[in-house]
Amino acid sequence: MHEQSATGPHHTTTTERGSFALARCTCGWTGPARRSRDRARADADAHLTTAETHASQP
């Protein structure tokens, strides 16, 4: 698997593992396992927001 640096572009996906959903990012970040797909997607959205905030700071 090709890993990108934490400063590179962030692309998130959600995957399922049994009855749990996980959010993952191309930067290597993985969210907690959730029973709710919506919560996993919310984790991914929060990660993207945080990544954009940190990228815009000098």
C-alpha positions in Angstrom: 0.0 0.0 0.0 1.3 3.4 -0.9 1.4 5.8 2.0 1.3 9.6 1.7 2.8 12.0 4.1 0.6 13.8 6.7 1.0 17.0 4.7 -0.2 15.4 1.4 -3.7 15.2 0.1 -6.2 13.6 2.4 -8.8 11.2 0.9 -11.0 9.3 3.3 -13.0 6.1 2.9 -15.1 4.0 5.2 -14.7 0.2 5.4 -16.6 -2.5 7.2 -15.1 -5.1 9.4 -17.8 -7.5 10.6 -20.5 -5.4 12.3 -18.2 -2.4 12.6 -17.4 0.5 10.3 -14.0 2.3 10.2 -13.0 5.6 8.6 -9.5 5.6 7.0 -7.4 8.2 5.3 -4.6 8.0 2.7 -2.4 9.8 5.3 -2.5 6.7 7.5 -5.1 7.9 10.0 -7.7 5.4 11.1 -10.8 6.3 13.1 -12.3 4.2 15.9 -14.5 1.2 15.0 -18.1 2.3 15.1 -21.4 0.3 14.9 -22.9 3.2 13.0 -21.8 4.0 9.5 -22.9 7.6 9.9 -20.6 8.0 12.9 -17.7 6.5 10.9 -18.4 9.0 8.1 -18.6 11.8 10.7 -15.2 10.8 12.0 -13.8 11.0 8.5 -15.3 14.5 8.0 -13.9 15.6 11.3 -10.4 14.3 10.2 -10.6 16.2 6.9 -11.6 19.4 8.7 -8.8 19.0 11.2 -6.3 18.2 8.4 -7.4 21.3 6.4 -7.1 23.5 9.5 -3.6 22.3 10.3 -2.5 22.6 6.6 -3.6 26.3 6.5 -1.7 27.3 9.6 1.9 28.5 9.0 
